Amino acid sequence: MNWLKVGNIEVARVVESNSPFMSIYDFFPDATDEKLAPHRIWLEPDAICPKTNMLIMPIQSYVLKTDKFTILVDSCVGNHKTVNWHPAWHQKTDNSFLSNLSNH
């Protein structure tokens, strides 16, 4: 994990997944090819898959370390949840988050 130091606080992210999430046109209903065209140079391939127009979204948490505390800001998906609208998250059972967290 790469740590960023801000004053006396260290911050690091713990990635659960970083994969195609949904079409940019579904996520941003007002998006058009014309509006998107000038931004593709910095969005592709890390934020938008050029072949599918799928947004690539990191699902992640953060660990903050201070002189006294270690704080986990958990914003991940987690396992064993009903997420019918996104099959990759529905009843997920992998250990990617815990594995990545243990590496820090």
N, C-alpha and C positions, 0 to 999 in steps of 0.2 A: 504494500500500500504506500502511496506517496502522501507524505504529510506536508501540509501548508502551515507555516507558522505565522500567526497574527498576534503580535505582542507576546504575551505569555501563554497563549492558547494555541494548541496544535489541532488541525482539522484534517480528517481524511474521509474519503468516501468508500463505501462498501457496496459493490455492484451485485445486485441479484440477477439482473439480465440486461442485455443491451442488444435488442433485436427488433426487427420490423414489428410495428404495433398496429397501425391502421393507415389507410389511404390519407394522404395529405388533403385530398378533396373532401373526405368525410370529416376529418378533424377540423378543417377550416373551410366551411361551406362556401365562403366568398372567394376562395382561391380559384384562380384560372391559370391556364398555361402561360398567358401573357404576363400576368402579375408575378408569376413564379420565375419566369425566365431569367431576369437579371440577378436572382439570388441563388440559382443552381450552382454557380461556380464555388460558393463557400458552403452550401448545404450538402452537396454530393461529395463523396459517398457516405460521410459519417452521420448526417442527419436525415437524408432522404436517399432511398435506394433508387438509382437512376433507371433501373429496368422496370420497377413495379410502382414507383411513386409512393411507396410505403414510408411513413415516418419511422425513423429508428430512434426509439426512446429508451434511455437508460432508466431502469428502475433501481433505485439505490437508497441507502441510508448514509448517515454521517456519524463518525466518532469524533468527539471533541475531548481533548485532554487539557486539564488545567493543573495547577500545582496541587489541588486538593481532590479533584473529581475526574472521573472518566464518564462521559455522557454519550448515550446512544440515541440518536434521533432516527427512529425507525419509520421509514416511509415506504417500505417494500410491500410486496403483494402477500407473501406468506403462503403456506401450504394448507391443503384440505378445505379450501373455501369454494363456495358456489359462485362462479363467475361465468354465467352462461353466455354473456355477450362477447367474451374473449377466450376462445378455446385453449390457448396456451397457458392461461392462468387457472382454468377450471379444474378443481380437484388436483392441483399441482402437488407433486410429492418429491421433487428433487431436493438436494441439500446444498444448492449453489450458494445461498446466502450465508448459511452457517459455516460452510467451508471457506468462503472468502473472508468472513469475519474472523475466523480462527487464525488466518494468516496475518492478522494485524496485532 
